[in-house]
């Protein structure tokens, strides 16, 4: 069976989508949940200003020390 360029593109995109879904599912299964009360040492990537920060505002951090379980 000969596929048109559009059909080939759709098939390729479908294959990529399935691969991404499978990778996402595999990643989710390998996650580890830390016990309640675990301490993780982090450093903010940019300064936080208490005068301008709002409740619920997000900010980025980096993990400073290895986390062991």
CHARMM-style PDB file with segment names, atoms N, HN, CA, C and O in Angstrom:
ATOM      1  N   UNK     1       0.849  -1.166   0.000  1.00  0.00      PROA
ATOM      2  CA  UNK     1       0.000   0.000   0.000  1.00  0.00      PROA
ATOM      3  C   UNK     1       0.905   1.243   0.000  1.00  0.00      PROA
ATOM      4  O   UNK     1       1.844   1.340   0.790  1.00  0.00      PROA
ATOM      5  N   UNK     2       0.615   2.153  -0.867  1.00  0.00      PROA
ATOM      6  HN  UNK     2      -0.148   2.074  -1.509  1.00  0.00      PROA
ATOM      7  CA  UNK     2       1.401   3.372  -0.993  1.00  0.00      PROA
ATOM      8  C   UNK     2       0.689   4.497  -0.231  1.00  0.00      PROA
ATOM      9  O   UNK     2      -0.505   4.731  -0.419  1.00  0.00      PROA
ATOM     10  N   UNK     3       1.455   5.196   0.643  1.00  0.00      PROA
ATOM     11  HN  UNK     3       2.425   5.005   0.795  1.00  0.00      PROA
ATOM     12  CA  UNK     3       0.882   6.262   1.453  1.00  0.00      PROA
ATOM     13  C   UNK     3       1.168   7.618   0.819  1.00  0.00      PROA
ATOM     14  O   UNK     3       2.222   7.837   0.222  1.00  0.00      PROA
ATOM     15  N   UNK     4       0.209   8.514   0.964  1.00  0.00      PROA
ATOM     16  HN  UNK     4      -0.647   8.336   1.450  1.00  0.00      PROA
ATOM     17  CA  UNK     4       0.420   9.885   0.496  1.00  0.00      PROA
ATOM     18  C   UNK     4       1.333  10.592   1.500  1.00  0.00      PROA
ATOM     19  O   UNK     4       1.470  10.129   2.632  1.00  0.00      PROA
ATOM     20  N   UNK     5       1.957  11.703   1.107  1.00  0.00      PROA
ATOM     21  HN  UNK     5       1.846  12.079   0.187  1.00  0.00      PROA
ATOM     22  CA  UNK     5       2.803  12.436   2.060  1.00  0.00      PROA
ATOM     23  C   UNK     5       2.056  12.827   3.343  1.00  0.00      PROA
ATOM     24  O   UNK     5       2.631  12.787   4.430  1.00  0.00      PROA
ATOM     25  N   UNK     6       0.781  13.204   3.218  1.00  0.00      PROA
ATOM     26  HN  UNK     6       0.314  13.236   2.334  1.00  0.00      PROA
ATOM     27  CA  UNK     6      -0.002  13.563   4.394  1.00  0.00      PROA
ATOM     28  C   UNK     6      -0.193  12.352   5.302  1.00  0.00      PROA
ATOM     29  O   UNK     6      -0.078  12.469   6.522  1.00  0.00      PROA
ATOM     30  N   UNK     7      -0.483  11.198   4.720  1.00  0.00      PROA
ATOM     31  HN  UNK     7      -0.577  11.103   3.728  1.00  0.00      PROA
ATOM     32  CA  UNK     7      -0.662   9.987   5.524  1.00  0.00      PROA
ATOM     33  C   UNK     7       0.643   9.574   6.207  1.00  0.00      PROA
ATOM     34  O   UNK     7       0.630   9.120   7.351  1.00  0.00      PROA
ATOM     35  N   UNK     8       1.759   9.729   5.512  1.00  0.00      PROA
ATOM     36  HN  UNK     8       1.771  10.097   4.583  1.00  0.00      PROA
ATOM     37  CA  UNK     8       3.058   9.408   6.116  1.00  0.00      PROA
ATOM     38  C   UNK     8       3.342  10.340   7.289  1.00  0.00      PROA
ATOM     39  O   UNK     8       3.837   9.909   8.330  1.00  0.00      PROA
ATOM     40  N   UNK     9       3.024  11.622   7.112  1.00  0.00      PROA
ATOM     41  HN  UNK     9       2.621  11.972   6.266  1.00  0.00      PROA
ATOM     42  CA  UNK     9       3.238  12.592   8.189  1.00  0.00      PROA
ATOM     43  C   UNK     9       2.369  12.261   9.389  1.00  0.00      PROA
ATOM     44  O   UNK     9       2.838  12.298  10.527  1.00  0.00      PROA
ATOM     45  N   UNK    10       1.120  11.943   9.146  1.00  0.00      PROA
ATOM     46  HN  UNK    10       0.739  11.913   8.222  1.00  0.00      PROA
ATOM     47  CA  UNK    10       0.211  11.586  10.250  1.00  0.00      PROA
ATOM     48  C   UNK    10       0.709  10.341  10.974  1.00  0.00      PROA
ATOM     49  O   UNK    10       0.679  10.283  12.203  1.00  0.00      PROA
ATOM     50  N   UNK    11       1.159   9.366  10.231  1.00  0.00      PROA
ATOM     51  HN  UNK    11       1.183   9.413   9.232  1.00  0.00      PROA
ATOM     52  CA  UNK    11       1.651   8.122  10.838  1.00  0.00      PROA
ATOM     53  C   UNK    11       2.900   8.409  11.676  1.00  0.00      PROA
ATOM     54  O   UNK    11       3.041   7.888  12.783  1.00  0.00      PROA
ATOM     55  N   UNK    12       3.796   9.228  11.152  1.00  0.00      PROA
ATOM     56  HN  UNK    12       3.682   9.651  10.253  1.00  0.00      PROA
ATOM     57  CA  UNK    12       5.014   9.576  11.880  1.00  0.00      PROA
ATOM     58  C   UNK    12       4.687  10.328  13.159  1.00  0.00      PROA
ATOM     59  O   UNK    12       5.242  10.033  14.217  1.00  0.00      PROA
ATOM     60  N   UNK    13       3.781  11.306  13.063  1.00  0.00      PROA
ATOM     61  HN  UNK    13       3.330  11.545  12.204  1.00  0.00      PROA
ATOM     62  CA  UNK    13       3.386  12.065  14.255  1.00  0.00      PROA
ATOM     63  C   UNK    13       2.707  11.168  15.283  1.00  0.00      PROA
ATOM     64  O   UNK    13       2.908  11.340  16.486  1.00  0.00      PROA
ATOM     65  N   UNK    14       1.923  10.232  14.829  1.00  0.00      PROA
ATOM     66  HN  UNK    14       1.761  10.092  13.853  1.00  0.00      PROA
ATOM     67  CA  UNK    14       1.275   9.291  15.739  1.00  0.00      PROA
ATOM     68  C   UNK    14       2.293   8.435  16.463  1.00  0.00      PROA
ATOM     69  O   UNK    14       2.159   8.178  17.660  1.00  0.00      PROA
ATOM     70  N   UNK    15       3.314   7.991  15.740  1.00  0.00      PROA
ATOM     71  HN  UNK    15       3.423   8.199  14.768  1.00  0.00      PROA
ATOM     72  CA  UNK    15       4.369   7.185  16.344  1.00  0.00      PROA
ATOM     73  C   UNK    15       5.139   7.986  17.385  1.00  0.00      PROA
ATOM     74  O   UNK    15       5.456   7.480  18.461  1.00  0.00      PROA
ATOM     75  N   UNK    16       5.436   9.231  17.057  1.00  0.00      PROA
ATOM     76  HN  UNK    16       5.179   9.642  16.182  1.00  0.00      PROA
ATOM     77  CA  UNK    16       6.145  10.102  18.008  1.00  0.00      PROA
ATOM     78  C   UNK    16       5.290  10.333  19.249  1.00  0.00      PROA
ATOM     79  O   UNK    16       5.798  10.290  20.370  1.00  0.00      PROA
ATOM     80  N   UNK    17       4.004  10.575  19.058  1.00  0.00      PROA
ATOM     81  HN  UNK    17       3.591  10.610  18.148  1.00  0.00      PROA
ATOM     82  CA  UNK    17       3.107  10.805  20.193  1.00  0.00      PROA
ATOM     83  C   UNK    17       3.064   9.582  21.105  1.00  0.00      PROA
ATOM     84  O   UNK    17       3.110   9.723  22.327  1.00  0.00      PROA
ATOM     85  N   UNK    18       2.976   8.398  20.533  1.00  0.00      PROA
ATOM     86  HN  UNK    18       2.938   8.284  19.540  1.00  0.00      PROA
ATOM     87  CA  UNK    18       2.960   7.173  21.343  1.00  0.00      PROA
ATOM     88  C   UNK    18       4.266   7.002  22.103  1.00  0.00      PROA
ATOM     89  O   UNK    18       4.261   6.587  23.262  1.00  0.00      PROA
ATOM     90  N   UNK    19       5.382   7.318  21.462  1.00  0.00      PROA
ATOM     91  HN  UNK    19       5.386   7.655  20.520  1.00  0.00      PROA
ATOM     92  CA  UNK    19       6.679   7.203  22.128  1.00  0.00      PROA
ATOM     93  C   UNK    19       6.767   8.164  23.308  1.00  0.00      PROA
ATOM     94  O   UNK    19       7.277   7.806  24.370  1.00  0.00      PROA
ATOM     95  N   UNK    20       6.270   9.381  23.122  1.00  0.00      PROA
ATOM     96  HN  UNK    20       5.856   9.671  22.260  1.00  0.00      PROA
ATOM     97  CA  UNK    20       6.298  10.360  24.210  1.00  0.00      PROA
ATOM     98  C   UNK    20       5.399   9.935  25.371  1.00  0.00      PROA
ATOM     99  O   UNK    20       5.760  10.114  26.534  1.00  0.00      PROA
ATOM    100  N   UNK    21       4.258   9.387  25.065  1.00  0.00      PROA
ATOM    101  HN  UNK    21       3.965   9.241  24.120  1.00  0.00      PROA
ATOM    102  CA  UNK    21       3.348   8.915  26.113  1.00  0.00      PROA
ATOM    103  C   UNK    21       3.992   7.773  26.889  1.00  0.00      PROA
ATOM    104  O   UNK    21       3.924   7.736  28.117  1.00  0.00      PROA
ATOM    105  N   UNK    22       4.615   6.847  26.176  1.00  0.00      PROA
ATOM    106  HN  UNK    22       4.671   6.877  25.178  1.00  0.00      PROA
ATOM    107  CA  UNK    22       5.273   5.716  26.836  1.00  0.00      PROA
ATOM    108  C   UNK    22       6.415   6.203  27.715  1.00  0.00      PROA
ATOM    109  O   UNK    22       6.585   5.713  28.831  1.00  0.00      PROA
ATOM    110  N   UNK    23       7.204   7.163  27.228  1.00  0.00      PROA
ATOM    111  HN  UNK    23       7.066   7.561  26.321  1.00  0.00      PROA
ATOM    112  CA  UNK    23       8.315   7.697  28.017  1.00  0.00      PROA
ATOM    113  C   UNK    23       7.800   8.407  29.258  1.00  0.00      PROA
ATOM    114  O   UNK    23       8.386   8.284  30.334  1.00  0.00      PROA
ATOM    115  N   UNK    24       6.710   9.145  29.116  1.00  0.00      PROA
ATOM    116  HN  UNK    24       6.234   9.245  28.243  1.00  0.00      PROA
ATOM    117  CA  UNK    24       6.132   9.856  30.250  1.00  0.00      PROA
ATOM    118  C   UNK    24       5.637   8.865  31.308  1.00  0.00      PROA
ATOM    119  O   UNK    24       5.849   9.076  32.502  1.00  0.00      PROA
ATOM    120  N   UNK    25       4.992   7.805  30.881  1.00  0.00      PROA
ATOM    121  HN  UNK    25       4.821   7.634  29.911  1.00  0.00      PROA
ATOM    122  CA  UNK    25       4.488   6.792  31.813  1.00  0.00      PROA
ATOM    123  C   UNK    25       5.647   6.102  32.524  1.00  0.00      PROA
ATOM    124  O   UNK    25       5.571   5.846  33.726  1.00  0.00      PROA
ATOM    125  N   UNK    26       6.714   5.799  31.794  1.00  0.00      PROA
ATOM    126  HN  UNK    26       6.775   6.007  30.818  1.00  0.00      PROA
ATOM    127  CA  UNK    26       7.875   5.152  32.405  1.00  0.00      PROA
ATOM    128  C   UNK    26       8.523   6.083  33.419  1.00  0.00      PROA
ATOM    129  O   UNK    26       8.956   5.636  34.482  1.00  0.00      PROA
ATOM    130  N   UNK    27       8.594   7.360  33.106  1.00  0.00      PROA
ATOM    131  HN  UNK    27       8.242   7.723  32.243  1.00  0.00      PROA
ATOM    132  CA  UNK    27       9.184   8.341  34.012  1.00  0.00      PROA
ATOM    133  C   UNK    27       8.358   8.446  35.289  1.00  0.00      PROA
ATOM    134  O   UNK    27       8.915   8.502  36.385  1.00  0.00      PROA
ATOM    135  N   UNK    28       7.054   8.472  35.155  1.00  0.00      PROA
ATOM    136  HN  UNK    28       6.602   8.426  34.264  1.00  0.00      PROA
ATOM    137  CA  UNK    28       6.170   8.590  36.312  1.00  0.00      PROA
ATOM    138  C   UNK    28       6.315   7.379  37.224  1.00  0.00      PROA
ATOM    139  O   UNK    28       6.219   7.514  38.444  1.00  0.00      PROA
ATOM    140  N   UNK    29       6.543   6.204  36.659  1.00  0.00      PROA
ATOM    141  HN  UNK    29       6.621   6.093  35.668  1.00  0.00      PROA
ATOM    142  CA  UNK    29       6.674   4.997  37.459  1.00  0.00      PROA
ATOM    143  C   UNK    29       7.984   4.960  38.228  1.00  0.00      PROA
ATOM    144  O   UNK    29       8.069   4.279  39.250  1.00  0.00      PROA
ATOM    145  N   UNK    30       9.008   5.671  37.769  1.00  0.00      PROA
ATOM    146  HN  UNK    30       8.940   6.224  36.939  1.00  0.00      PROA
ATOM    147  CA  UNK    30      10.301   5.628  38.425  1.00  0.00      PROA
ATOM    148  C   UNK    30      10.464   6.720  39.481  1.00  0.00      PROA
ATOM    149  O   UNK    30      11.535   6.835  40.076  1.00  0.00      PROA
ATOM    150  N   UNK    31       9.451   7.504  39.721  1.00  0.00      PROA
ATOM    151  HN  UNK    31       8.581   7.410  39.237  1.00  0.00      PROA
ATOM    152  CA  UNK    31       9.535   8.557  40.726  1.00  0.00      PROA
ATOM    153  C   UNK    31       9.538   7.954  42.121  1.00  0.00      PROA
ATOM    154  O   UNK    31       8.913   6.925  42.379  1.00  0.00      PROA
ATOM    155  N   UNK    32      10.260   8.622  43.011  1.00  0.00      PROA
ATOM    156  HN  UNK    32      10.768   9.457  42.800  1.00  0.00      PROA
ATOM    157  CA  UNK    32      10.344   8.180  44.401  1.00  0.00      PROA
ATOM    158  C   UNK    32       9.693   9.253  45.269  1.00  0.00      PROA
ATOM    159  O   UNK    32       9.942  10.445  45.087  1.00  0.00      PROA
ATOM    160  N   UNK    33       8.876   8.831  46.193  1.00  0.00      PROA
ATOM    161  HN  UNK    33       8.673   7.863  46.341  1.00  0.00      PROA
ATOM    162  CA  UNK    33       8.217   9.760  47.112  1.00  0.00      PROA
ATOM    163  C   UNK    33       9.002   9.764  48.414  1.00  0.00      PROA
ATOM    164  O   UNK    33       9.227   8.714  49.017  1.00  0.00      PROA
ATOM    165  N   UNK    34       9.416  10.945  48.841  1.00  0.00      PROA
ATOM    166  HN  UNK    34       9.233  11.797  48.351  1.00  0.00      PROA
ATOM    167  CA  UNK    34      10.146  11.066  50.098  1.00  0.00      PROA
ATOM    168  C   UNK    34       9.177  10.975  51.267  1.00  0.00      PROA
ATOM    169  O   UNK    34       8.025  11.398  51.166  1.00  0.00      PROA
ATOM    170  N   UNK    35       9.645  10.427  52.364  1.00  0.00      PROA
ATOM    171  HN  UNK    35      10.581  10.084  52.446  1.00  0.00      PROA
ATOM    172  CA  UNK    35       8.783  10.358  53.550  1.00  0.00      PROA
ATOM    173  C   UNK    35       8.425  11.755  54.055  1.00  0.00      PROA
ATOM    174  O   UNK    35       9.191  12.702  53.882  1.00  0.00      PROA
ATOM    175  N   UNK    36       7.262  11.870  54.676  1.00  0.00      PROA
ATOM    176  HN  UNK    36       6.640  11.100  54.817  1.00  0.00      PROA
ATOM    177  CA  UNK    36       6.843  13.147  55.264  1.00  0.00      PROA
ATOM    178  C   UNK    36       7.894  13.594  56.267  1.00  0.00      PROA
ATOM    179  O   UNK    36       8.434  12.780  57.017  1.00  0.00      PROA
ATOM    180  N   UNK    37       8.182  14.884  56.276  1.00  0.00      PROA
ATOM    181  HN  UNK    37       7.744  15.545  55.667  1.00  0.00      PROA
ATOM    182  CA  UNK    37       9.165  15.439  57.198  1.00  0.00      PROA
ATOM    183  C   UNK    37      10.589  15.422  56.665  1.00  0.00      PROA
ATOM    184  O   UNK    37      11.508  15.861  57.356  1.00  0.00      PROA
ATOM    185  N   UNK    38      10.792  14.920  55.441  1.00  0.00      PROA
ATOM    186  HN  UNK    38      10.045  14.563  54.879  1.00  0.00      PROA
ATOM    187  CA  UNK    38      12.135  14.913  54.853  1.00  0.00      PROA
ATOM    188  C   UNK    38      12.612  16.342  54.644  1.00  0.00      PROA
ATOM    189  O   UNK    38      11.820  17.223  54.311  1.00  0.00      PROA
ATOM    190  N   UNK    39      13.892  16.569  54.837  1.00  0.00      PROA
ATOM    191  HN  UNK    39      14.535  15.854  55.107  1.00  0.00      PROA
ATOM    192  CA  UNK    39      14.476  17.895  54.660  1.00  0.00      PROA
ATOM    193  C   UNK    39      15.297  17.895  53.378  1.00  0.00      PROA
ATOM    194  O   UNK    39      16.150  17.031  53.176  1.00  0.00      PROA
ATOM    195  N   UNK    40      15.033  18.870  52.517  1.00  0.00      PROA
ATOM    196  HN  UNK    40      14.340  19.572  52.681  1.00  0.00      PROA
ATOM    197  CA  UNK    40      15.773  19.028  51.266  1.00  0.00      PROA
ATOM    198  C   UNK    40      16.369  20.430  51.284  1.00  0.00      PROA
ATOM    199  O   UNK    40      15.639  21.415  51.394  1.00  0.00      PROA
ATOM    200  N   UNK    41      17.684  20.524  51.175  1.00  0.00      PROA
ATOM    201  HN  UNK    41      18.278  19.724  51.085  1.00  0.00      PROA
ATOM    202  CA  UNK    41      18.372  21.812  51.191  1.00  0.00      PROA
ATOM    203  C   UNK    41      18.371  22.369  49.766  1.00  0.00      PROA
ATOM    204  O   UNK    41      18.912  21.747  48.851  1.00  0.00      PROA
ATOM    205  N   UNK    42      17.760  23.547  49.582  1.00  0.00      PROA
ATOM    206  HN  UNK    42      17.320  24.052  50.325  1.00  0.00      PROA
ATOM    207  CA  UNK    42      17.678  24.168  48.258  1.00  0.00      PROA
ATOM    208  C   UNK    42      18.156  25.614  48.331  1.00  0.00      PROA
ATOM    209  O   UNK    42      18.231  26.203  49.409  1.00  0.00      PROA
ATOM    210  N   UNK    43      18.478  26.174  47.168  1.00  0.00      PROA
ATOM    211  HN  UNK    43      18.417  25.696  46.292  1.00  0.00      PROA
ATOM    212  CA  UNK    43      18.874  27.581  47.059  1.00  0.00      PROA
ATOM    213  C   UNK    43      18.004  28.203  45.973  1.00  0.00      PROA
ATOM    214  O   UNK    43      17.833  27.620  44.903  1.00  0.00      PROA
ATOM    215  N   UNK    44      17.458  29.376  46.243  1.00  0.00      PROA
ATOM    216  HN  UNK    44      17.597  29.850  47.112  1.00  0.00      PROA
ATOM    217  CA  UNK    44      16.653  30.059  45.225  1.00  0.00      PROA
ATOM    218  C   UNK    44      17.557  30.500  44.088  1.00  0.00      PROA
ATOM    219  O   UNK    44      18.717  30.844  44.314  1.00  0.00      PROA
ATOM    220  N   UNK    45      17.035  30.491  42.866  1.00  0.00      PROA
ATOM    221  HN  UNK    45      16.093  30.211  42.683  1.00  0.00      PROA
ATOM    222  CA  UNK    45      17.827  30.889  41.707  1.00  0.00      PROA
ATOM    223  C   UNK    45      17.788  32.394  41.473  1.00  0.00      PROA
ATOM    224  O   UNK    45      18.586  32.924  40.700  1.00  0.00      PROA
ATOM    225  N   UNK    46      16.860  33.085  42.139  1.00  0.00      PROA
ATOM    226  HN  UNK    46      16.212  32.655  42.766  1.00  0.00      PROA
ATOM    227  CA  UNK    46      16.805  34.544  42.070  1.00  0.00      PROA
ATOM    228  C   UNK    46      16.300  35.062  43.418  1.00  0.00      PROA
ATOM    229  O   UNK    46      15.599  34.342  44.129  1.00  0.00      PROA
ATOM    230  N   UNK    47      16.645  36.297  43.775  1.00  0.00      PROA
ATOM    231  HN  UNK    47      17.214  36.882  43.197  1.00  0.00      PROA
ATOM    232  CA  UNK    47      16.237  36.838  45.083  1.00  0.00      PROA
ATOM    233  C   UNK    47      14.717  36.934  45.231  1.00  0.00      PROA
ATOM    234  O   UNK    47      14.002  37.179  44.259  1.00  0.00      PROA
ATOM    235  N   UNK    48      14.243  36.742  46.438  1.00  0.00      PROA
ATOM    236  HN  UNK    48      14.824  36.543  47.228  1.00  0.00      PROA
ATOM    237  CA  UNK    48      12.824  36.929  46.768  1.00  0.00      PROA
ATOM    238  C   UNK    48      12.699  38.198  47.592  1.00  0.00      PROA
ATOM    239  O   UNK    48      13.474  38.415  48.524  1.00  0.00      PROA
ATOM    240  N   UNK    49      11.743  39.024  47.262  1.00  0.00      PROA
ATOM    241  HN  UNK    49      11.113  38.847  46.505  1.00  0.00      PROA
ATOM    242  CA  UNK    49      11.509  40.272  47.991  1.00  0.00      PROA
ATOM    243  C   UNK    49      10.234  40.122  48.820  1.00  0.00      PROA
ATOM    244  O   UNK    49       9.149  39.975  48.257  1.00  0.00      PROA
ATOM    245  N   UNK    50      10.349  40.158  50.134  1.00  0.00      PROA
ATOM    246  HN  UNK    50      11.230  40.278  50.591  1.00  0.00      PROA
ATOM    247  CA  UNK    50       9.173  39.979  50.990  1.00  0.00      PROA
ATOM    248  C   UNK    50       8.135  41.077  50.787  1.00  0.00      PROA
ATOM    249  O   UNK    50       6.952  40.863  51.051  1.00  0.00      PROA
ATOM    250  N   UNK    51       8.558  42.241  50.324  1.00  0.00      PROA
ATOM    251  HN  UNK    51       9.519  42.415  50.110  1.00  0.00      PROA
ATOM    252  CA  UNK    51       7.627  43.344  50.114  1.00  0.00      PROA
ATOM    253  C   UNK    51       6.757  43.128  48.874  1.00  0.00      PROA
ATOM    254  O   UNK    51       5.666  43.692  48.783  1.00  0.00      PROA
ATOM    255  N   UNK    52       7.223  42.321  47.923  1.00  0.00      PROA
ATOM    256  HN  UNK    52       8.109  41.862  47.998  1.00  0.00      PROA
ATOM    257  CA  UNK    52       6.465  42.170  46.674  1.00  0.00      PROA
ATOM    258  C   UNK    52       5.968  40.748  46.417  1.00  0.00      PROA
ATOM    259  O   UNK    52       5.225  40.524  45.461  1.00  0.00      PROA
ATOM    260  N   UNK    53       6.354  39.799  47.238  1.00  0.00      PROA
ATOM    261  HN  UNK    53       6.957  39.981  48.015  1.00  0.00      PROA
ATOM    262  CA  UNK    53       5.925  38.416  47.016  1.00  0.00      PROA
ATOM    263  C   UNK    53       4.449  38.258  47.393  1.00  0.00      PROA
ATOM    264  O   UNK    53       3.963  38.893  48.329  1.00  0.00      PROA
ATOM    265  N   UNK    54       3.749  37.402  46.647  1.00  0.00      PROA
ATOM    266  HN  UNK    54       4.144  36.887  45.887  1.00  0.00      PROA
ATOM    267  CA  UNK    54       2.322  37.165  46.897  1.00  0.00      PROA
ATOM    268  C   UNK    54       2.106  35.711  47.302  1.00  0.00      PROA
ATOM    269  O   UNK    54       2.875  34.832  46.913  1.00  0.00      PROA
ATOM    270  N   UNK    55       1.073  35.464  48.072  1.00  0.00      PROA
ATOM    271  HN  UNK    55       0.449  36.178  48.389  1.00  0.00      PROA
ATOM    272  CA  UNK    55       0.711  34.106  48.450  1.00  0.00      PROA
ATOM    273  C   UNK    55       0.449  33.282  47.201  1.00  0.00      PROA
ATOM    274  O   UNK    55      -0.278  33.716  46.306  1.00  0.00      PROA
ATOM    275  N   UNK    56       1.033  32.108  47.138  1.00  0.00      PROA
ATOM    276  HN  UNK    56       1.623  31.755  47.865  1.00  0.00      PROA
ATOM    277  CA  UNK    56       0.833  31.217  45.993  1.00  0.00      PROA
ATOM    278  C   UNK    56       1.805  31.459  44.852  1.00  0.00      PROA
ATOM    279  O   UNK    56       1.828  30.699  43.884  1.00  0.00      PROA
ATOM    280  N   UNK    57       2.607  32.509  44.955  1.00  0.00      PROA
ATOM    281  HN  UNK    57       2.589  33.126  45.742  1.00  0.00      PROA
ATOM    282  CA  UNK    57       3.583  32.801  43.902  1.00  0.00      PROA
ATOM    283  C   UNK    57       4.640  31.694  43.883  1.00  0.00      PROA
ATOM    284  O   UNK    57       5.066  31.225  44.939  1.00  0.00      PROA
ATOM    285  N   UNK    58       5.058  31.281  42.705  1.00  0.00      PROA
ATOM    286  HN  UNK    58       4.713  31.662  41.848  1.00  0.00      PROA
ATOM    287  CA  UNK    58       6.064  30.239  42.590  1.00  0.00      PROA
ATOM    288  C   UNK    58       7.442  30.846  42.377  1.00  0.00      PROA
ATOM    289  O   UNK    58       7.566  32.001  41.970  1.00  0.00      PROA
ATOM    290  N   UNK    59       8.465  30.065  42.652  1.00  0.00      PROA
ATOM    291  HN  UNK    59       8.363  29.126  42.982  1.00  0.00      PROA
ATOM    292  CA  UNK    59       9.841  30.486  42.425  1.00  0.00      PROA
ATOM    293  C   UNK    59      10.681  29.240  42.166  1.00  0.00      PROA
ATOM    294  O   UNK    59      10.290  28.132  42.535  1.00  0.00      PROA
ATOM    295  N   UNK    60      11.825  29.424  41.537  1.00  0.00      PROA
ATOM    296  HN  UNK    60      12.142  30.323  41.237  1.00  0.00      PROA
ATOM    297  CA  UNK    60      12.684  28.296  41.190  1.00  0.00      PROA
ATOM    298  C   UNK    60      13.808  28.146  42.201  1.00  0.00      PROA
ATOM    299  O   UNK    60      14.308  29.122  42.761  1.00  0.00      PROA
ATOM    300  N   UNK    61      14.192  26.883  42.418  1.00  0.00      PROA
ATOM    301  HN  UNK    61      13.786  26.091  41.963  1.00  0.00      PROA
ATOM    302  CA  UNK    61      15.304  26.579  43.309  1.00  0.00      PROA
ATOM    303  C   UNK    61      16.166  25.494  42.674  1.00  0.00      PROA
ATOM    304  O   UNK    61      15.767  24.852  41.703  1.00  0.00      PROA
ATOM    305  N   UNK    62      17.346  25.305  43.236  1.00  0.00      PROA
ATOM    306  HN  UNK    62      17.670  25.827  44.025  1.00  0.00      PROA
ATOM    307  CA  UNK    62      18.198  24.184  42.860  1.00  0.00      PROA
ATOM    308  C   UNK    62      18.504  23.418  44.133  1.00  0.00      PROA
ATOM    309  O   UNK    62      18.638  24.011  45.203  1.00  0.00      PROA
ATOM    310  N   UNK    63      18.612  22.116  44.022  1.00  0.00      PROA
ATOM    311  HN  UNK    63      18.503  21.634  43.152  1.00  0.00      PROA
ATOM    312  CA  UNK    63      18.923  21.274  45.169  1.00  0.00      PROA
ATOM    313  C   UNK    63      20.408  21.408  45.469  1.00  0.00      PROA
ATOM    314  O   UNK    63      21.242  21.190  44.590  1.00  0.00      PROA
ATOM    315  N   UNK    64      20.744  21.766  46.709  1.00  0.00      PROA
ATOM    316  HN  UNK    64      20.067  21.943  47.423  1.00  0.00      PROA
ATOM    317  CA  UNK    64      22.130  22.019  47.098  1.00  0.00      PROA
ATOM    318  C   UNK    64      22.862  20.759  47.576  1.00  0.00      PROA
ATOM    319  O   UNK    64      24.075  20.650  47.393  1.00  0.00      PROA
ATOM    320  N   UNK    65      22.160  19.830  48.171  1.00  0.00      PROA
ATOM    321  HN  UNK    65      21.175  19.919  48.319  1.00  0.00      PROA
ATOM    322  CA  UNK    65      22.782  18.632  48.705  1.00  0.00      PROA
ATOM    323  C   UNK    65      22.049  17.402  48.180  1.00  0.00      PROA
ATOM    324  O   UNK    65      20.843  17.439  47.935  1.00  0.00      PROA
ATOM    325  N   UNK    66      22.790  16.322  48.013  1.00  0.00      PROA
ATOM    326  HN  UNK    66      23.770  16.292  48.212  1.00  0.00      PROA
ATOM    327  CA  UNK    66      22.174  15.075  47.546  1.00  0.00      PROA
ATOM    328  C   UNK    66      21.102  14.624  48.523  1.00  0.00      PROA
ATOM    329  O   UNK    66      21.231  14.791  49.735  1.00  0.00      PROA
ATOM    330  N   UNK    67      20.060  14.060  47.981  1.00  0.00      PROA
ATOM    331  HN  UNK    67      19.955  13.925  46.996  1.00  0.00      PROA
ATOM    332  CA  UNK    67      18.953  13.555  48.796  1.00  0.00      PROA
ATOM    333  C   UNK    67      19.041  12.045  48.798  1.00  0.00      PROA
ATOM    334  O   UNK    67      18.971  11.416  47.742  1.00  0.00      PROA
ATOM    335  N   UNK    68      19.192  11.458  49.964  1.00  0.00      PROA
ATOM    336  HN  UNK    68      19.248  11.969  50.822  1.00  0.00      PROA
ATOM    337  CA  UNK    68      19.276   9.998  50.076  1.00  0.00      PROA
ATOM    338  C   UNK    68      18.065   9.445  50.786  1.00  0.00      PROA
ATOM    339  O   UNK    68      17.464  10.103  51.636  1.00  0.00      PROA
ATOM    340  N   UNK    69      17.718   8.232  50.428  1.00  0.00      PROA
ATOM    341  HN  UNK    69      18.206   7.697  49.738  1.00  0.00      PROA
ATOM    342  CA  UNK    69      16.558   7.591  51.075  1.00  0.00      PROA
ATOM    343  C   UNK    69      17.039   6.315  51.743  1.00  0.00      PROA
ATOM    344  OT1 UNK    69      16.244   5.600  52.354  1.00  0.00      PROA
TER     345      UNK     69
END
